Amino acid sequence: MSSKYYKVETFIPESHVDQVIDALNAVGALTIGGNYDYCVFRSRGIGSWRPLEGAEPYLGKLGDVCRAEEIKIEFTCKGEVIKAALQTIEKVHPYEEVVINVLPVMVSDDFL
């Protein structure tokens, strides 16, 4: 029987990408098999949001739509470290409310 895996993605200002990736690797979230670590994909895009009353935004002003360049990181994470991975992102990420998408995935050995 194979381990459960998850695809995790989050959106980070470029200034914090390496810090988040280093922290994720330190908890074992970026290790594939046993022979590779720092296994992560990065892509660049524009995110948008509007801070509402009561928010303390990292970027943007209350009531105004903010658009900023962000880096999306995505990686495959083993089930036994998913909780540590999510806690690490929440701890290191600079945003007040962090978007983290977690999707269960099947890997090739699940089909055998």
DSSP file (Angstrom, degrees, kcal/mol; ACC not computed):
  #  RESIDUE AA STRUCTURE BP1 BP2  ACC     N-H-->O    O-->H-N    N-H-->O    O-->H-N    TCO  KAPPA ALPHA  PHI   PSI    X-CA   Y-CA   Z-CA
    1    1 A M              0   0    0      0, 0.0     2,-0.1     0, 0.0   109,-0.1   0.000 360.0 360.0 360.0 137.5    0.0    0.0    0.0
    2    2 A S        -     0   0    0      1,-0.1     2,-0.1   107,-0.1   108,-0.0  -0.478 360.0 -99.2 -92.8 163.5    1.4    3.4   -0.9
    3    3 A S        -     0   0    0     -2,-0.1     2,-0.3     1,-0.1    -1,-0.1  -0.377  39.5-105.7 -73.3 156.4    1.4    6.6    1.2
    4    4 A K        -     0   0    0     -2,-0.1    75,-3.1   102,-0.1     2,-0.3  -0.650  38.9-162.9 -82.0 141.9   -1.1    9.3    0.7
    5    5 A Y  E     -AB  78 105A   0    100,-0.8   100,-2.1    -2,-0.3     2,-0.4  -0.898   7.1-159.7-126.2 156.0    0.1   12.4   -1.1
    6    6 A Y  E     -AB  77 104A   0     71,-2.5    71,-3.3    -2,-0.3     2,-0.5  -0.983  16.2-136.2-133.0 144.3   -1.2   16.0   -1.5
    7    7 A K  E     -AB  76 103A   0     96,-3.4    96,-2.7    -2,-0.4     2,-0.4  -0.899  28.6-168.2 -95.0 128.5   -0.6   18.7   -3.9
    8    8 A V  E     +AB  75 102A   0     67,-2.8    67,-2.1    -2,-0.5     2,-0.4  -0.955   9.2 176.2-120.2 135.8   -0.1   22.0   -2.1
    9    9 A E  E     +AB  74 101A   0     92,-2.1    92,-2.8    -2,-0.4     2,-0.3  -0.999   2.9 167.6-139.5 144.5    0.0   25.5   -3.6
   10   10 A T  E     -AB  73 100A   0     63,-2.0    63,-2.5    -2,-0.4     2,-0.5  -0.965  30.0-123.5-149.4 163.1    0.2   28.9   -2.2
   11   11 A F  E     +A   72   0A   0     88,-0.7    88,-0.3    -2,-0.3    61,-0.2  -0.945  32.9 176.7-118.7 125.8    0.8   32.4   -3.4
   12   12 A I  E     -A   71   0A   0     59,-2.9    59,-3.2    -2,-0.5     2,-0.1  -0.953  35.9-107.6-133.6 141.3    3.7   34.4   -1.9
   13   13 A P    >>  -     0   0    0      0, 0.0     3,-2.5     0, 0.0     4,-0.5  -0.483  40.2-116.8 -63.5 143.0    5.3   37.8   -2.5
   14   14 A E  G >4 S+     0   0    0     55,-0.4     3,-1.0     1,-0.3     4,-0.5   0.803 111.1  68.1 -54.3 -32.1    8.7   37.3   -4.2
   15   15 A S  G 34 S+     0   0    0      1,-0.2    -1,-0.3     2,-0.1     4,-0.2   0.705 109.0  36.1 -61.4 -20.2   10.5   38.8   -1.2
   16   16 A H  G <> S+     0   0    0     -3,-2.5     4,-2.3     2,-0.1    -1,-0.2   0.388  87.4  98.3-114.7   1.1    9.5   35.8    1.0
   17   17 A V  H <X S+     0   0    0     -3,-1.0     4,-2.7    -4,-0.5     5,-0.2   0.939  86.1  44.4 -60.0 -52.3    9.6   32.8   -1.5
   18   18 A D  H  > S+     0   0    0     -4,-0.5     4,-2.8     1,-0.2    -1,-0.2   0.871 112.4  53.6 -63.9 -36.0   13.0   31.5   -0.5
   19   19 A Q  H  > S+     0   0    0      2,-0.2     4,-2.0     1,-0.2    -1,-0.2   0.921 111.9  44.4 -63.6 -44.4   12.2   31.8    3.2
   20   20 A V  H  X S+     0   0    0     -4,-2.3     4,-2.5     2,-0.2    -2,-0.2   0.929 114.8  48.8 -65.7 -45.2    9.0   29.8    2.8
   21   21 A I  H  X S+     0   0    0     -4,-2.7     4,-2.6    -5,-0.2    -2,-0.2   0.921 110.9  49.7 -62.6 -44.8   10.7   27.2    0.6
   22   22 A D  H  X S+     0   0    0     -4,-2.8     4,-1.9     1,-0.2    -1,-0.2   0.911 112.3  48.2 -60.3 -42.1   13.6   26.8    3.0
   23   23 A A  H  X S+     0   0    0     -4,-2.0     4,-1.0    -5,-0.2    -2,-0.2   0.899 111.6  49.7 -66.5 -40.7   11.2   26.3    6.0
   24   24 A L  H ><>S+     0   0    0     -4,-2.5     5,-2.1     1,-0.2     3,-0.6   0.910 110.8  49.5 -63.7 -42.1    9.1   23.8    4.1
   25   25 A N  H ><5S+     0   0    0     -4,-2.6     3,-1.5     1,-0.2    -1,-0.2   0.881 104.0  60.2 -64.7 -36.4   12.2   21.8    3.1
   26   26 A A  H 3<5S+     0   0    0     -4,-1.9    -1,-0.2     1,-0.3    -2,-0.2   0.784 106.1  47.1 -62.9 -27.8   13.4   21.8    6.8
   27   27 A V  T <<5S-     0   0    0     -4,-1.0    -1,-0.3    -3,-0.6    -2,-0.2   0.365 120.5-108.1 -95.4   5.6   10.2   20.0    7.8
   28   28 A G  T X 5S+     0   0    0     -3,-1.5     3,-1.0    -4,-0.2    50,-0.3   0.567  82.2 126.7  85.7   9.2   10.5   17.4    5.0
   29   29 A A  T 3 <S+     0   0    0     -5,-2.1    -4,-0.2     1,-0.2    49,-0.1   0.693  72.1  49.4 -74.4 -17.7    7.6   18.7    2.9
   30   30 A L  T 3  S+     0   0    0     -6,-0.5     9,-2.4    -5,-0.1     2,-0.5   0.112  83.4 113.3-109.8  21.4    9.7   19.1   -0.3
   31   31 A T    <   -     0   0    0     -3,-1.0     2,-0.5     6,-0.2    47,-0.2  -0.833  46.2-165.1 -98.3 127.4   11.3   15.6   -0.2
   32   32 A I  B >>  -D   36   0B   0      4,-1.9     4,-1.3    -2,-0.5     3,-0.6  -0.935  65.2 -32.4-109.9 131.5   10.4   13.2   -3.0
   33   33 A G  T 34 S-     0   0    0     -2,-0.5    -2,-0.0     1,-0.2     0, 0.0  -0.427 101.4 -70.5  58.9-128.0   11.3    9.5   -2.4
   34   34 A G  T 34 S+     0   0    0     -2,-0.2    -1,-0.2     3,-0.0     3,-0.1   0.350 124.5  65.4-135.6  -2.4   14.4    9.7   -0.4
   35   35 A N  T <4 S+     0   0    0     -3,-0.6     2,-0.4     1,-0.1    -2,-0.1   0.497  96.6  48.3-106.0  -4.4   16.9   10.9   -3.0
   36   36 A Y  B  <  +D   32   0B   0     -4,-1.3    -4,-1.9     3,-0.0     2,-0.2  -0.998  52.5 173.0-139.3 139.5   15.7   14.5   -3.7
   37   37 A D        +     0   0    0     -2,-0.4    -6,-0.2    -6,-0.2     3,-0.1  -0.770  61.9  52.8-130.2-176.8   14.6   17.5   -1.6
   38   38 A Y        +     0   0    0     -2,-0.2     2,-1.1     1,-0.2    -7,-0.2   0.832  68.0 163.6  55.4  35.1   13.7   21.1   -2.5
   39   39 A C        +     0   0    0     -9,-2.4    37,-0.3    -3,-0.2     2,-0.3  -0.728  18.8 129.9 -86.8  99.3   11.2   19.6   -5.0
   40   40 A V        -     0   0    0     -2,-1.1     2,-0.4    -3,-0.1    35,-0.2  -0.992  47.9-138.8-151.8 148.0    9.0   22.6   -5.8
   41   41 A F  E     -C   74   0A   0     33,-2.7    33,-2.1    -2,-0.3     2,-0.4  -0.920  16.7-162.2-113.3 140.2    7.7   24.5   -8.8
   42   42 A R  E     +C   73   0A   0     -2,-0.4     2,-0.3    31,-0.2    31,-0.2  -0.949  10.4 175.0-120.5 139.6    7.4   28.3   -9.0
   43   43 A S  E     -C   72   0A   0     29,-1.9    29,-3.3    -2,-0.4     2,-0.3  -0.993  23.4-129.4-141.7 150.6    5.4   30.4  -11.4
   44   44 A R  E     +C   71   0A   0     -2,-0.3     2,-0.3    27,-0.2    27,-0.2  -0.746  38.6 139.8-101.8 142.9    4.8   34.1  -11.6
   45   45 A G  E     -C   70   0A   0     25,-2.3    25,-3.0    -2,-0.3     2,-0.5  -0.953  48.9 -92.2-162.9-178.5    1.5   35.9  -11.8
   46   46 A I  E     -C   69   0A   0     -2,-0.3     2,-0.3    23,-0.2    23,-0.2  -0.943  35.2-167.3-111.1 122.2   -0.7   38.8  -10.6
   47   47 A G  E     -C   68   0A   0     21,-2.8    21,-2.2    -2,-0.5     2,-0.3  -0.702   2.9-161.9-100.9 158.5   -2.9   38.3   -7.6
   48   48 A S  E     +C   67   0A   0     -2,-0.3     2,-0.3    19,-0.2    19,-0.2  -0.992  17.2 152.0-141.4 151.8   -5.6   40.7   -6.5
   49   49 A W  E     -C   66   0A   0     17,-1.8    17,-3.7    -2,-0.3    -2,-0.0  -0.966  31.8-134.4-165.3 162.2   -7.5   41.3   -3.2
   50   50 A R        -     0   0    0     -2,-0.3     2,-0.3    15,-0.3    15,-0.2  -0.955  22.2-135.5-129.9 113.3   -9.3   44.1   -1.4
   51   51 A P        -     0   0    0      0, 0.0    12,-3.4     0, 0.0     2,-0.2  -0.507  26.0-154.3 -67.7 128.3   -8.7   44.5    2.3
   52   52 A L    >   -     0   0    0     -2,-0.3     3,-2.5    10,-0.2    10,-0.0  -0.489  37.5 -57.4 -99.1 170.8  -11.9   45.1    4.2
   53   53 A E  T 3  S+     0   0    0      1,-0.3    -1,-0.2    -2,-0.2     3,-0.1  -0.175 126.8  24.1 -47.1 130.3  -12.7   46.8    7.5
   54   54 A G  T 3  S+     0   0    0      1,-0.3    -1,-0.3    -3,-0.1     2,-0.1   0.237  93.2 127.2  94.6 -12.9  -10.6   45.3   10.3
   55   55 A A    <   -     0   0    0     -3,-2.5    -1,-0.3     1,-0.1     7,-0.1  -0.415  47.3-158.0 -75.8 152.9   -7.9   43.9    8.0
   56   56 A E        -     0   0    0     -2,-0.1    40,-0.1    -3,-0.1    -1,-0.1  -0.711  26.3-159.3-125.2  78.0   -4.2   44.6    8.5
   57   57 A P        -     0   0    0      0, 0.0     3,-0.1     0, 0.0     5,-0.1  -0.254  25.3-149.3 -69.7 143.4   -2.9   44.0    5.0
   58   58 A Y  S    S+     0   0    0      1,-0.2     2,-0.3    -2,-0.0    37,-0.1   0.874  94.3  17.6 -68.1 -40.2    0.7   43.3    4.2
   59   59 A L  S    S+     0   0    0      7,-0.0    -1,-0.2     2,-0.0     7,-0.1  -0.972 110.7  27.7-130.6 146.4    0.1   45.0    0.9
   60   60 A G  S    S-     0   0    0     -2,-0.3     2,-0.3    -3,-0.1     5,-0.1  -0.157  75.3 -85.1  96.9 170.8   -2.6   47.4   -0.1
   61   61 A K    >   -     0   0    0      3,-0.2     3,-2.0    -2,-0.1    -5,-0.0  -0.890  49.7 -87.3-118.4 147.7   -5.0   49.9    1.5
   62   62 A L  T 3  S+     0   0    0     -2,-0.3   -10,-0.2     1,-0.3     3,-0.1  -0.263 112.7   9.3 -51.3 131.2   -8.3   49.3    3.2
   63   63 A G  T 3  S+     0   0    0    -12,-3.4     2,-0.4     1,-0.2    -1,-0.3   0.235 105.3 106.4  83.3 -12.9  -11.1   49.4    0.7
   64   64 A D  S <  S-     0   0    0     -3,-2.0     2,-0.4   -13,-0.1    -1,-0.2  -0.811  74.1-119.0-102.4 139.0   -8.9   49.5   -2.4
   65   65 A V        -     0   0    0     -2,-0.4     2,-0.4   -15,-0.2   -15,-0.3  -0.617  33.3-156.0 -71.4 127.6   -8.4   46.6   -4.8
   66   66 A C  E     - C   0  49A   0    -17,-3.7   -17,-1.8    -2,-0.4     2,-0.4  -0.884  11.4-169.7-108.1 137.7   -4.7   45.7   -4.7
   67   67 A R  E     + C   0  48A   0     -2,-0.4     2,-0.3   -19,-0.2   -19,-0.2  -0.997  17.5 161.4-125.2 130.7   -2.9   44.0   -7.5
   68   68 A A  E     - C   0  47A   0    -21,-2.2   -21,-2.8    -2,-0.4     2,-0.3  -0.997  42.8-100.8-149.8 151.1    0.6   42.7   -7.0
   69   69 A E  E     + C   0  46A   0     -2,-0.3   -55,-0.4   -23,-0.2     2,-0.3  -0.541  46.4 176.5 -71.0 134.0    3.0   40.3   -8.6
   70   70 A E  E     - C   0  45A   0    -25,-3.0   -25,-2.3    -2,-0.3     2,-0.5  -0.912  28.2-127.1-134.1 162.0    3.2   37.0   -6.6
   71   71 A I  E     -AC  12  44A   0    -59,-3.2   -59,-2.9    -2,-0.3     2,-0.6  -0.957  18.2-148.7-109.9 127.3    4.9   33.7   -7.0
   72   72 A K  E     -AC  11  43A   0    -29,-3.3   -29,-1.9    -2,-0.5     2,-0.4  -0.847  14.2-166.3 -92.1 125.7    2.8   30.6   -6.8
   73   73 A I  E     -AC  10  42A   0    -63,-2.5   -63,-2.0    -2,-0.6     2,-0.3  -0.918   7.9-180.0-109.2 143.7    4.7   27.6   -5.3
   74   74 A E  E     +AC   9  41A   0    -33,-2.1   -33,-2.7    -2,-0.4     2,-0.3  -0.997   5.6 162.2-141.9 145.4    3.4   24.1   -5.7
   75   75 A F  E     -A    8   0A   0    -67,-2.1   -67,-2.8    -2,-0.3     2,-0.5  -0.986  38.9-110.2-156.7 159.3    4.7   20.8   -4.5
   76   76 A T  E     -A    7   0A   0    -37,-0.3     2,-0.4    -2,-0.3   -69,-0.2  -0.861  38.4-167.7 -96.4 129.0    3.7   17.2   -3.8
   77   77 A C  E     -A    6   0A   0    -71,-3.3   -71,-2.5    -2,-0.5     2,-0.1  -0.948  20.8-119.7-124.7 136.0    3.7   16.5   -0.1
   78   78 A K  E >>  -A    5   0A   0     -2,-0.4     3,-1.8   -50,-0.3     4,-0.5  -0.449  27.3-120.2 -70.0 145.2    3.6   13.1    1.8
   79   79 A G  G >4 S+     0   0    0    -75,-3.1     3,-0.8     1,-0.3     4,-0.5   0.810 108.7  64.2 -56.4 -33.7    0.6   12.7    4.1
   80   80 A E  G 34 S+     0   0    0    -76,-0.3    -1,-0.3     1,-0.2     4,-0.1   0.651 113.0  33.2 -70.6 -12.5    2.8   12.2    7.1
   81   81 A V  G <> S+     0   0    0     -3,-1.8     4,-2.4     2,-0.1    -1,-0.2   0.326  86.9 101.1-120.7   7.0    4.2   15.8    6.9
   82   82 A I  H <X S+     0   0    0     -3,-0.8     4,-2.5    -4,-0.5     5,-0.2   0.908  83.1  50.6 -61.7 -42.1    1.1   17.7    5.5
   83   83 A K  H  > S+     0   0    0     -4,-0.5     4,-2.3     1,-0.2    -1,-0.2   0.929 112.0  47.2 -61.6 -45.1    0.2   19.1    8.8
   84   84 A A  H  > S+     0   0    0      1,-0.2     4,-2.2     2,-0.2    -1,-0.2   0.877 111.0  53.2 -62.9 -37.8    3.7   20.4    9.4
   85   85 A A  H  X S+     0   0    0     -4,-2.4     4,-2.3     2,-0.2    -2,-0.2   0.937 110.6  45.4 -63.1 -47.2    3.8   21.8    5.9
   86   86 A L  H  X S+     0   0    0     -4,-2.5     4,-2.3     1,-0.2    -2,-0.2   0.901 113.5  49.4 -65.8 -40.8    0.6   23.8    6.4
   87   87 A Q  H  X S+     0   0    0     -4,-2.3     4,-2.0    -5,-0.2    -1,-0.2   0.881 110.4  52.1 -63.8 -38.0    1.7   25.1    9.8
   88   88 A T  H  X S+     0   0    0     -4,-2.2     4,-2.4     2,-0.2     5,-0.3   0.921 109.0  48.7 -65.6 -45.1    5.0   26.1    8.3
   89   89 A I  H  X S+     0   0    0     -4,-2.3     4,-2.6     1,-0.2    -2,-0.2   0.950 112.3  49.0 -59.8 -48.4    3.4   28.1    5.5
   90   90 A E  H  < S+     0   0    0     -4,-2.3    -1,-0.2     1,-0.2    -2,-0.2   0.875 114.4  46.6 -58.1 -38.7    1.1   29.9    8.0
   91   91 A K  H  < S+     0   0    0     -4,-2.0    -1,-0.2    -5,-0.2    -2,-0.2   0.888 121.9  32.1 -72.1 -40.7    4.1   30.7   10.3
   92   92 A V  H  < S+     0   0    0     -4,-2.4    -2,-0.2    -5,-0.1    -3,-0.2   0.760  93.5  97.6 -94.3 -27.5    6.5   32.0    7.7
   93   93 A H     <  -     0   0    0     -4,-2.6     5,-0.1    -5,-0.3   -81,-0.1  -0.369  66.1-143.3 -65.6 138.8    4.1   33.6    5.1
   94   94 A P        +     0   0    0      0, 0.0    -1,-0.1     0, 0.0     2,-0.1   0.670  66.3 101.9 -80.5 -15.3    3.8   37.4    5.5
   95   95 A Y  S    S-     0   0    0      1,-0.1     3,-0.2   -37,-0.1    -2,-0.0  -0.372  70.3-135.9 -74.5 148.8    0.1   37.7    4.6
   96   96 A E  S    S+     0   0    0      1,-0.3     2,-0.5   -40,-0.1    -1,-0.1   0.897 101.3  28.4 -65.4 -42.9   -2.6   38.1    7.3
   97   97 A E  S    S-     0   0    0      2,-0.0     2,-0.4    -3,-0.0    -1,-0.3  -0.963  85.4-155.2-123.8 111.8   -4.8   35.5    5.6
   98   98 A V        -     0   0    0     -2,-0.5     2,-0.6    -3,-0.2   -86,-0.1  -0.720   8.4-140.1 -93.9 130.2   -2.9   32.9    3.6
   99   99 A V        +     0   0    0     -2,-0.4   -88,-0.7   -88,-0.3     2,-0.4  -0.804  28.2 172.0 -86.8 121.2   -4.4   31.1    0.6
  100  100 A I  E     -B   10   0A   0     -2,-0.6     2,-0.5   -90,-0.2   -90,-0.2  -0.978  16.2-159.9-131.6 119.0   -3.3   27.5    0.7
  101  101 A N  E     -B    9   0A   0    -92,-2.8   -92,-2.1    -2,-0.4     2,-0.5  -0.865   8.5-172.2 -99.2 129.6   -4.9   25.0   -1.7
  102  102 A V  E     +B    8   0A   0     -2,-0.5   -94,-0.2   -94,-0.2    -2,-0.0  -0.984   5.5 177.4-126.1 121.7   -4.5   21.3   -0.7
  103  103 A L  E     -B    7   0A   0    -96,-2.7   -96,-3.4    -2,-0.5     2,-0.2  -0.984  29.1-124.7-125.3 129.7   -5.6   18.6   -3.2
  104  104 A P  E     -B    6   0A   0      0, 0.0     2,-0.3     0, 0.0   -98,-0.2  -0.509  35.6-168.4 -68.5 142.2   -5.3   14.8   -2.6
  105  105 A V  E     -B    5   0A   0   -100,-2.1  -100,-0.8    -2,-0.2     2,-0.5  -0.930  20.7-135.1-131.5 155.4   -3.4   13.2   -5.5
  106  106 A M        -     0   0    0     -2,-0.3     2,-0.2  -102,-0.1  -102,-0.1  -0.925  22.7-154.5-105.7 135.4   -2.7    9.7   -6.7
  107  107 A V    >   -     0   0    0     -2,-0.5     3,-2.7     1,-0.0     4,-0.4  -0.660  35.2 -91.8-106.4 167.6    0.9    8.9   -7.7
  108  108 A S  G >  S+     0   0    0      1,-0.3     3,-1.6    -2,-0.2     4,-0.3   0.782 122.1  58.3 -53.1 -36.6    2.0    6.3  -10.1
  109  109 A D  G >  S+     0   0    0      1,-0.3     3,-0.7     2,-0.2    -1,-0.3   0.673  92.5  71.1 -71.8 -12.3    2.4    3.5   -7.5
  110  110 A D  G <  S+     0   0    0     -3,-2.7    -1,-0.3     1,-0.2    -2,-0.2   0.717  95.4  54.6 -68.8 -20.2   -1.3    3.9   -6.6
  111  111 A F  G <         0   0    0     -3,-1.6    -1,-0.2    -4,-0.4    -2,-0.2   0.548 360.0 360.0 -91.3  -8.5   -2.2    2.3   -9.9
  112  112 A L    <         0   0    0     -3,-0.7    -1,-0.2    -4,-0.3    -2,-0.1   0.471 360.0 360.0 -80.0 360.0   -0.1   -0.8   -9.5
